[in-house]
Amino acid sequence: MNKKQLKPVKWIVNIAFVIISFIALFPILNLILSSFRPASEIMRNGISLVFDPSSLSLNNYKFIFTEATTYWGWYGNSLIIAIVTIVLSLFFSAMVGYALALYDFKGRNLVFMFVLFILMVPFEILMLPLFQMMIKMQLVNTYTAVILPAIVAPIAVFFFRQYALGLPKELMDSARMDGASEYGIYFKIMLPLMAPSLAAMAILQGLGAWNNFLWPLIVLRSNSMFTLPLGLATMLTPYGNNYDVLITGSLMTIVPIIILFIFFQRYFVSGLTVGGVKG
């Protein structure tokens, strides 16, 4: 196929990508537009982009930033839970994955098989025993109850193990000959080499913790302890739905995820690619 024949094909492919991109971005575009519209306007036009430009205003944002104090309480709860979950999950899961990949010890394969088994069990099956544990530990309606089950995630352990399999063992041997301790080898030499995998998993774990609805719904009781997904869900009641505030509040929840992705996007693709193919 010569260059003249390739040109129309290139145009068709580009147009197809533009159409697909618009379809993918349509819900977000509609969400952004709806955040400037009053509830009466949103309900009248449904998801249609046909709207009255004169009805657009910043009233929803003014309400969120000046009067919706409960909303920012939920926001703070979600931020605390997401940040602590990311830090603890990366710390413990990376350590377990690293040990399973690079240390020979009795029962290593059994531990790894157990990790794979837990990975295949749906969370819905684990909810009841986990909830009973939270009750016995008197952690219901606390941050700890939300964070604790996520600090050693099986998917993160599996991912870090696969990534660590590609790390050079020669560096460990050299460091041992120089007198470095095992913890020194891990924290000063091997952990920095795992930076791409840490960045990729930080985004995935952060996304999971930020959007988690089911587990916080089970273990949190008071409105002041609610996370954002729970708090926003309380706006939908049989006596009236605050769609304007709900949509604006939902749009604001995207901001931390975008910031997280901007910080770690440099390592995201490479971390996922390497961690996903090593074995």
N, C-alpha and C positions, 0 to 999 in steps of 0.2 A: 504494500500500500504506500503510494507516494505522498508527498507533503500536501498536495492539493486535496487528496482524498481524506487525509487525516484532519484537515481543518474543520469540516462540518461535524465530524465525529466529536472533536474536542468541544465545539460549541454545544452540541446536544448533551454531552456529559456535564459541562458547566451549568447549563440550564437545569438539568436534572438535580444537580447538587444544590442549586439555589432554591428550587421548589421543596426539596427534602428538608433543607435548613429552615425554610419558612414554616413548614408543617411542624418541625420539632420545636421551633421557638414560639409558635403561635400561643400556647398556653401562658408562657412567660410575658409575651407582649400584652395579652389580654389582662393578665394580672397587674401589670404596671399601669395600664390605662384605667382599669377598674379602681385602682387605689386612689385615683383623683376624682372619682364619681360618687355622688351620694347613693345611699342604699336604695332609695326609690327608683333611681335611674338604672342601677345595676339589675334589680329584679325585673324591671319592665322590659329591658332588652336582652336579658339572659346572657349568653356568651357571645352575642353578636358584637362586632366591632362598629356597628352603626350606632353612633351616639351624638348627643348634642354638645358641641364644643363649649357652649356657654355654661354648661353644667359642671365643667371641670374646675376644681378648686383644691386648695391645700388643707381644707378643713380636717380631713382624716388624719393627716400628718400632725396638724396642730393639736388634735385631741390626743394622739399617741404620745407626743413629746411633752405635753403640758398637763394633761389630766389623767392619763391612764397609768397611774402609779403601780397598780397591780401587775400590769403588763411587764414593766421593767423588773419587778420582783421575779416574775417567771423567767425573764431573760437572764437575770443574774443567776438564778438556780441552774438553768441550762448551761450557762458558761462555766460555772464552777464544776458541775458534773462532767461536762465534756472535757475540760482541761485536765482535771484529775484523772479521768478515765484514760485519756491519751497517754499521759506521763506514766502512770502505773502499768498500763497495758504494754507499752513499748518496753519498759524496764524489765518486767517479769517475763513476758512472752519472748523477747529477744534472748534473754538469758537461757530460757528453757530450750528454745530452738537451736541456739549455739551449742549447748551441751549435747543435745541429741545428735547433732551433725558431726561434731569434732572430737568427742570423747568416747572411748570404748569402756563401758562399764556394764556390769551384770544387770540384765533386765532392760537394757536400752531399747531393744526392739519391742519388748512388751509395752513399755511406756509409750512408744510411738504408735503402736497399734491401738492403745487406749485413747490417744489423742484423735486418731482417725475415727474411732468408734463414736466418741463424743461429737465429732464434727458431723457425723451422719444422723445423729439423733435430733429431731425437731425440738426447738426450744419449748414448744407448747407442752411437751412431755415432761420437761424438767421444771416447769413453773411451780407445780404444787410442792415437790420436795424442797425447792429453793425457798418458797414462801414460808414453809414450815420452819426451815432453818432460820430465816429472818425473825420469825416470831420468837423462837427459843432464844435467839441472841438479843432479843429486844431492840431490834434495829428498824422496825417498821416506822415509816414516816421520817426517815433520815436520809441524808446524802449517801451514807455508807451502804444502805440497803440497795440503792440504785447502782452504785459503783462496784461493789464487791464482786458480783458474779462476772463482771467484764474484765477484771484485771489480768486474767490469764485466758485469753480467747483462743480456742483450738485452731481457728483459721489463721490467727497471727503466729501461733507456735509452728504450724505447718509451713507457713510462708517463710518465716525466719530460718527454719531448718533447711529448706530447699535453697535459700540464698547462701547460708553459711557453708553448704557443701562445696560451693565454688571458691571458698577462701583458701589461700595457700597454707597448708600445714607447716611448710618449711619456716614460715615466720614464727610460729609457735615454738618450734624446736630451737631456732636461733635465740629467741628471747629466753627460753629456759637455760640455755648454755650461758647466757649473760647474767643469770641469777634472778630473772624476773619471776614474780609470783604468778599463780594462775589468774588471780583477780587483776593483777597488773597487766598481764597479757591481754585479758579480755577488754578492760576499760581503756587502756592506752594504745593498743595496737589493733585488735580485731573489731571492736565496736565502731571506731571511725571508718573502717572499711565497709561497714554495713550501713553507712549513712543513706544511700539511695533506698534501701529496703525500709529503713526507719521512716523516711519521708513519705514513701508510698503508703505504708501502713498507718502513719499518723493521719493522713487524709481519710482513709477508709474507716479507721476506728473513730475518728472525730465525726464523720458523717453518720455513722451508726449511733453513736452516743447522742448526737444532737437531734436526730429524728426519732429516737426510740420512744415509742408510745405505750406498748403493751406492758412492759415490766414496771415502768414508773406508775402506770395506772393501777397496778396490783399493790405496790408497796407504799405509795404515797397517799396520805389521807387528807391533809389540810390544804386549803387553797394557797396559803402562803408558801408551801413547799412545792407546789406544782412546777413542772417544767413547761417550756413553751408549747409543745404539742398538746399537753393536757389542758393547760390554761386556755389555749385558743379553742379547744373542743367545748369548753364550758360556755362559750358564747353562742353555741347552737342549742337552743332550748325550745320546748313546746310552746312557750309564750312569746317568742319573737327571736329573730336571728339578726345579730349586728353584722351584716355582711360587709358593710363598708369598713368598719374597724377590723373585722376578721381578715379581710383581704389585705389591708395595709399592714396589719401586724404580721401576716404570713410572709409578705414580701420582705419585711425587715429581717426575717429569720435567715434569709439567703446570705446576708452580708458576712457573717463569720465564716461560712463555708467558702465563700469567694476569697476572703482574705487568707484563709488556710491554704487554699489551692495556689494562690499567687506566691506564697512563701515557699511552697514545696513542689511546684510544678516542674522545676528544673530536674528533680530526681524522680518524678512520679512515673514516667513511662519506662525509664531505664530500670528502676527498682522493680516494677511489675514484671517487665520482660525477663530479667535475670532470675528473679524469684520464682517465676512461673515455669521456667524450662529446666532448671537444674534438678537433677535427681540421681 
